[in-house]
Amino acid sequence: MQDHEIAEKVRHLAPEALRLYRIRHSLAHVMATAVKEIYPGTTLGFGPPVDDGFYYDFDLPVKLGNEDLPAIEAKMRELLARDFAFERTVLPLAEAEGKIAALSEPFKVELLSDLKERGIPEVSFYASGPFTDVCEGPHVASTREIPADAFRLDSVAGAYWKGSEKNKMLTRIYGLAFLTKKELEEYVHLREEAARRDHRKLGAELDLFHIEEVVGKGLPLWLPNGTAIRDELEKLAKEYEFLDGYVRVATPEITREELFYKSGHLPYYKASMFPPMVLEEKDDEGKVTSKETFYLKPMNCPMHHMIFRSRLRSYREMPLRLSEYGHDYRYEKSGELSGLLRVRGMTMNDAHLYCPKEKVKEEFIRVMELHLKYYRLLHFGGWYMRLSLSDADSTKFIPRPDLWMEAERLCVEAMKDMGLDYEIARGEAAFYGPKVDVQVKNVVGREETASTNQIDPMAALEDRFDLTFTGADGMPHRPWVLHRAPLGTHERFVAFLIEHFAGAFPLWLAPVQVRVLPIGAESIEYGMRLKERLFANFVRVEIDDSTDTFNKKIRSGTVRKIPALAIVGRKEAADGTVTLRRWHDQKRQETLPFDVFVETILREIRERVTPEPKR
């Protein structure tokens, strides 16, 4: 593949990363050689390296499936053993046209035409044994540099030429490739673990949520079990925020378009908003007497700003911390929707903090400490912080360089004062200010934004919300605003939690916290007494009073990942005890007095005891 942007990126890779890039790119060519030998008449699309290996797109004379991959892989190992060199040739565009025509590769001819339109003066080719491809490289010197036991072909998929559904559908073969066999095996294991933890799979198995086409793509329906998790997260946030000085507000889900012009979301954020709703009022003769345009809100900040300015504010109220689990709607493209990770309807752990500029850094640090408090409680790992700054050359940011410079300075100082490491992403800030996003990775490195903390020096400006408060000097002052969402949205954060805990939630968070297992009909009455005591204390408890065997009841509770199984048989009923079997420690059971068992469960829920998840 001829792509100068990729070539530029490759030049900046570290030595080991460059070596792996060369191996993966070379394996794509080896695979193409094997496919063309096995299936004469095959023509080629693109064949680049990717993050975990490589792929190549083919126009094949036959239909290919995953069952055909072992034969292709065997042919690849045979080719590697022949020790072909990778030899590069660079030709002027005019000469390259003749060479490509001789290869009988129509997609490569089209590629050359694209290069010609871009004004590329010359084209490079790589030859390895019987195979020649137009390609920028780089590659290994010869196939003997490719570890034959550190790759494998992975899957077959369809892919449109150049990614456009208007073009022909090609067959894409994916391969995995690493520097060693051990790294390959570890990656495969981690990917299997990721599949086991996939929130969409577990969400269906544990009855947490459902997405129904009739309702709409990206609009999840929360089932009772999933709603219990949402409620616990909201309860957690309300308690933490109350103790941190927040006050709660509630705002409507639609508003007039004027509010979003005032906030700057129109036009800066319009592409991510649902289409407008135009409401008309008519008189008795059908003549339009008034017309208003409304939008579903994509975020809560404009309405919180209007709450701030609903009356005169004093410096004595500052900082004013307004919080809300607000219902928001954003128009994500259908191809980008993914379970709970990418949705169109969401409930956000949102808050806006209004304070004098001299208090911004202090408040920013306080918010970051709240982020860390949540992460420590939940044993979240595999995350890093990304500091997103503006780009002076971009038009997507409000043009106030003086305020940008000050806000970014405060953001950087706050992170350094806390001793927090971060990566800088230039040009990724919100349109109104810099932000710190907490990026979470799953076991195979898929990355999403979990939570955010943003500094907004623009909201109070006269040409936006014109926010003021009366200072100690009796004069009007403009507040700065922090936008923060430590738990992000219910949807995305629950997806993280499902995968983090592999569906085995801690007692306080679990949809069903305790299942009572009576052993024999004579124990059911005692089991019901236990259930009623727990239920009266707001424990999510159920009883398995079926005629199933003891082992089947245990297995049922284990499969459902219920954190506490309360076993009550004839002996427990006679002794006034309960035998506790925990999901997180299935090898150990303990028998407790009835009241001690109840208090143990209530204490662990109250204190939100969270065992570190098993890996």
N, C-alpha and C positions, 0 to 999 in steps of 0.2 A: 504494500500500500504506500502510495506517495503522499506524505502529509508533513509539510515543513513545521507545522505547529507541534506535532508529536516529536519530531526530530529535535526541536528546540528544548522541549521538556526533558527528553532523554539525556541531553548534554549536562543537565544539572543533577542527575541521579548519583547517589553514593556508589562506590565501586561494587559492593555486593549486590545492590539493587540493579545496577547496570548489567552485571553478569547474569542475573536472573531474567532480566528483560530480554537479553540476547538469546538465552536458552529458550524462553517461551516463544519468541518471535521465530526462531529457527525451527522449533517443533511445528509451528503452523505450516511452514513450508514442507517439512517432512510429511505431515499429514496430507497436504495437498498432493504431494508426489504419490503417496500410497493410494489415495482415492482415485487419482487419474489412472494408475496402473490397474487397479481392480475393476474400475468402471470406465472403460474407454468412451470417449465422447463427452466426458464431463467438462464443463467450463467453470471458470473461477470468478468469484466476487471479491470480497475483502477478506483478509486474514491477519488480524492484529493480535498482539499479546493483550491480556487483560489482567485484573488484579490477582486472580488465582490461577491463571494459566493462559489459554489461547483459544481462538476459534477460527474457523474458516467457513465462508459461505460458498455453496456449490449449486450449480444448475446441473442436476443429475439425470441420466437417462432412465433411472429406476427410482422407485420409492424406497427410502432408507428408514430403518428403525433402530432403536437401541440394541436390538439383538444382532445387528450387523457390526457393531463397534469392535468386538473382540478380533474379528478378521482384519479390520483396518489397523488396529493396534499391533497385531502380530506382524503385519507388513511393515509398519513403521520401525519396529525393532530390527527387522531384517535389513531395512535401509540404513539404519544407524550403524549396523555392523560393517557396512561397506566403506565407511570412513570417507564420505564425500566432503570436499572443501566447499565453502561458501565464497564465491568470487564475485566481486562488484565491478560493474561496468557503467560508466556515465556517458550518455550520448546526447547531442543536441536534439532538440525537439523534432526537427525534420527527419533525422535518422531514426529516432525512436519510433516514429509513426510506422516506418517500414518494418521494424523489428516486431512491433506489437501485432501488426497485420499478419506477419508470418506465424505468430503463435496461435492464431485462430481463436482468440479470446474476445468475444464481442463486448463483454463488460469492461475489459481493460481498454478497449478502443474508446468506449464512452468516457472512461476515467481520463484518458489522455486528452480527450476533447475538453474536459473540465479544466485540466491543468493548463491547456492552451488559453482558455478564456481568462484564467487567473494570471496569465503572463509569465508562467514558469518557463525559463529558457532551456532547461535541460532535465533529463530524466535518468534515474539510476535503475539498474537491473541487478538482480542477484541470481546467479546460477549455482545449483548444487546437484551434481550428477546429471540425471536426465531432465531435471526441472529448472525452468527459468521463469522468474516473475518480476514484474515491474514493482519496485519496492525501494523505500528510502533507507531501510535497515534501522538499526544495526543488527548483525547476526554474529554467531560464533565463527571462529576460523574454520572449524570442520566439525562434522557430526560426532567425532570422538570426544568433544568437550561436553556433550549432552549426556547426563546420567540416565542410563536406560531404565533404571528401576525407580525413578522419581517422577514419572508422569503416568497418566492413564487417561483414556478417553472417557468422557463423562455422560454426555447426553446428546440427543438430536432434537432440533427445534426448527420451526419455520421462521424466516426473516425476509422482509421485503427488501429488494435491492435499494440501497441508499436510505433505508428506513421509511420509505414512502409507500403507503398502501395503493398508490396509483401504479406502482411498478410491479414487476414479476416477483412472485414468492419463490425464494431460494431455500435450500436445505442448509441449516447451520449445524455444524458439529463442534461441540465444546470439549476442550480437554483441560485437565488439571496438570500443573507442573510446578515443581519446587526444586531446591538445590539438592535435597537428600530424600531418601526413601522414608526416613523417620518424619520429616516435615510433611510429606505427602500424607502419611498415615494419620498424623496428628490433625491435619486439616480435615480429612475425611471424617475422623471421629468427632471433631467439633461441629462439623456441619450436620452430622447425624443428631448430635445433641441439640443443635439449634432447631432442627425439624421436630424433635421430640417436645421442645419447649414452645414451638410456634403458637402465638396467642390465638390465631384463627382456629387451629386444630383443638387446642385446649378449651377455647371459648365454646366450641360446639359440644365437646365431651362433658364439660362441667356446667352446661346450660347458663352461660354468663351473658351472652348477647347474640343477636341475630340481625342480619342485614337482608332486607326483603326488597326485591326489585320493584314491587308494586308501591312500596313506600318511597323509594328513591335511593339511588346509589350514594354511598357515603353518609347515609342517615341511619345510624345504628339504633336498633330497638334493644333496650336494656331489659333483660329478663330478671326475675326476682333475685337470683344468685348474684348476678353482676351488679344489680342495684344495691345490694347489701354492701359490696366492696366500695362502690361510689359513696354511699352514705357514711361509711367509716372514714374514708379519706376526707370528706367534707367536715365531719365531726372533728377529726384531728386538726384540720386547718383552722376551724373556728376557735378551738381551744388555744392553739399556739398563737393565733393572731390576737385573740382577746387579751392574753397575757402580755402581748407585745404592743398593746395600745391601739389596736385597730378598732374602727367602728364599721358596722355593716350597713350596706345600702342595697337597693334593688332597683333595676331600671328596665324599661320595655325593650322588646326585641326588634322593633321597627322604629324608624324615625324619619322625619322630613329630610330631604336631600340638602337643605341649607346647612344643617348641622355638620354634614360631612365635607361641605365646601369650607366651612369655618375651620374644621380640624385639619384639612389638607388631604384627607383620604380620597376626596375627589379633587384633583385627578390622580394623585400619586399612587393610590391603592385600588383604583377602579377595576383593574383587570382581575383582581381577586375577590370582587364583590358580586353578589347575585344581581341580576338585571333589576331595574327600577320597577316599582308598582305605581301606576298613574291612577289616581282616584278622582273621579269627576262627580260633581253634584249638578243636577239638572232641575229646571223648573217644571211646572205642570205641562208645558208645551214641548218639553224635551230639549230645551235650549240649555247649553252648558253655562252654569253660573259661576262655577269655581273649579279649579283644578289644582291638585297637589301631588307631588311625587315623593314616594317613600322608598326607603331601602331597608332590607334586613341588615342588622348591624354586624359587621365583621369583628368588632372589638368594642370594649365598654368605655374606653377613655373619654370620648366626647361627652358622654352622658355624665360621667363622674365630674368632668370639668364644669358642666352646667349645674351640678349639685354644689360645687365649691362656690360658684358665683351666684347662688340663689339668695344670698344675703351678704352683708358686709362681714368681713373676716378680720380678726385681730391677731397680732403676733403671739398673743397668749394661747391661741388655739393650735399654734404650729409646733411640730409638724402635724398636719391633719392626715390621718391614714384611713382612706376609704376602701373597704374590701367588698367583694361580691363574687359569688360563683355565678357568673353571667353566661347566658345562653347566646352563642354567637354562630354566625353562618358565613362560610367562605367558599367561593367557587373554585374548588380544585378540579383540574382536568380529570376526566374519567379514567384515563390511563395511569394517573398518578395515585388513585385511590388504593388503599391497602389496609383491609381490616379496620382496626381502630387507630392505626398509626397515621393514616391520611384519610380524613373524613371531611364532610361538608357541614355537618352540624356538630357543635362541640360545646362543652361546658367548662369554662375557664376559671382556674383558681387565681382570680385577678385582684389587683389592688393598685391604687394610685396614691402616692405620698406627696403632699404639698408642703414645701419648706423653704425658708430663706436660702439663698445661694451658699452662705457660709456654713449651713448645716447639711449640705448635699452629701459631702463625702462621709460624714458620720452616719447618715441614714443609709447610704449605699452599703457601707460595711455591715450595718445592722441587718440589712436584707440578705446579704451574702451569708451571714452567720445563720440566718433562718434556713436558707438553702441547705447548708451543711448539717444543720440539726435534723432535717428530714432524712438526708442521705445516711447519716450515722444510725438513725433509728432503723432504717430499712436495710442496712448493710449493703448499700449500693456501691458497687465498684465499677471499674471499666469506663470511667467518665473523665472528661477533661474540660477545661474552660476555654471558650473562644471569645476573644475581645474583638468585636466588630466595629470598625471605624469608617469614616466617610471617605469619599474620593473627590478631591477638588475638581476633577475633570468631568464628573458625572452630573447630569441634570436631575437625578432622582432624589436629591437632597435639598432641603430648604436652604436657600443661599444666604446664610449668615455666618461667614467664616469666623468672625470674632467669637460667637457663641459656641460654634463647633470646637474651636481650639480650647476654650475654657472647659467645656464639658468633657472632652477627651482627656485633658490633663487631669481632671478630678477622678475620672474613671481609672486611669493608669495608676495614680497615686493610691487610690483605695485598694486596688489589687496588690500593689507592692507592700503597703502597710500591713495587709493581712498575710503576706508571705505566700500568696496563691500563684501558682504557675498558670500561664495561659499562652495561647497561640493568637497571633494577630491576623485578622481577616480584613484587609483594606477593601472598602467599597461594599461591605455587607451590613453596615449600620441600618437602623430604621431611618425613615426619611426625616425624622425630627431629632435624632440624637444617637449617640453611641450606646452599645449594649454589650453585656456579657451573657452568652448562652452556655448552658451546661449541656455538652454533647455526650450522649450515652451510646456505648457500643455493645452489641450482643456478642455471643461467643465466637462468631465468625467475622466480627468487625463491621456489621451493618450499623450505620450511625444515624441517629435522629436527635433533634433538639428536645431535651426534657423540660427545661425551665429557663427563665430569662429574667434579667434585671437591666433596666434601661434608664438612662438619664435624658430628660427632655427639657431643654432650656427654652423651647419655642412656644409651648402651649399658651403661656401667659401673655405673649406679645399682643400688642394692640390690634394688629391685623389678623389675629387668630381669635383666642377666647378672651383677651383683654382681662386677665385675672389679676386682682390686686388684693393686698391685705394692708391693714393699718399697722405700721411699725411702732416701736417704743417711742420714736420721735414724733408720732402723730401724723406722719406723712405716708402716702401710699407707696407700697413696694410690690414688685412682681415676684411671685414664688417660682421656684423651679419644681419640676415634677419628676418623680420616679415611677416608672411602670414596672411592675414585678409580678411574676407568676411562678413561685417556687415549685409548685406541683403541676405546672403546665395546664393541660386540659385533662379532664377525667378520662377521655377516650385514650389519648396517647399514654398517660401515666399508668392507667390500668393495663394497657398492652405491655408496658415495661414490667409491671409487677407480675403479670401472668408468666412472662418468660423468665423473669428473675427468680421467682419461687417455683417455677415449673408447675404452677397450679396448686402447689402445696402451701397454702397461705398460713401465716402465724395465726394463733387462736383468735386474737382480737380482730383480725381482718377477714377471717374465713366466712364464706356464705353460711355454711352450717358449722357451728363451733363445736357442738357435742352431739354424738349419737349414742343413745342408751341402748345396750344390747342385753335384753333379758334372756337367760338361758333356761329354757323350759317354761311351760305355761304358768307354773306356780310362782314364777318370779316377775310376771308381768305387772301385777299390782304394785310391787315394790319399785319396779322400774318407772311406772307411771308417776309415783310419788316423787322420784328424783327428777323426772322431766318437768313436773309442775313447779317444783321448787326453783329450778334453773330458769324456767320460762317466766316466772313471777319476778325474777331479777334481770329480765330483758336479755337473756342468753338465747341465741339462735340454736335451738335444740330440737331434735326429733328422736323418735323411738322406733326401733325395728322390732315390732311385735309379730313378725311373720313366723311361719313354721319352719323356716330354713334352718339348716344345721348351724352350729356355732362357727365352724370354719367358713361357711358360706357368708355368714353375717360379717365376720372379720374381713373377709376378702372384699365384700361389697363396700364397707366403710373405707378400706384402704384404697380401692380403685377410685373412690370419690374424693380421696385425699382429705378426709375429715380429720382435723388435728387431734381430737380427743375422743376416744371410744370408751364409754363407761360400761364395763361388764358387770352385770348383776345376776348371780345365780342363786341357788338354794343357800349356799354357805354365806354369801354376802347379805342376803335377806335376813338370815338368822342372826348374823353378827352385827348388822347395821353398818355395813361397809360398802365400798365401791372399789372395783379394780380398774385402774386407769391405764390405758394403753395409748401411747402417743404415736402419731404418724412419724414424727421426726426422730423417734427412738423406739422402733418397733421391737427391738430385742429385749427391752426392759419393761416390766410391768410393776406397778406398785399398788398395794391395797391400802386405802385410806378410810377412816371413819366418814360416815355420810356427810356430816357438817364440815369436816376438814376438806373433803373433796369439793364441796360447793364453794367454800371460801377460796380454795386454791384456784379454781376456774375463774371466779370473780376477780381475784387479785391479779391474775395474769392478763385478763382483759383490761382491767383498770389501768395497770401499769404498762400495757402494750408490750409485753414481753415478746421479743422477736428473735427466735433462733436463727443463726446464720444459715442461709439456704445450702442444701447439699449440692455438690457438683458431680 
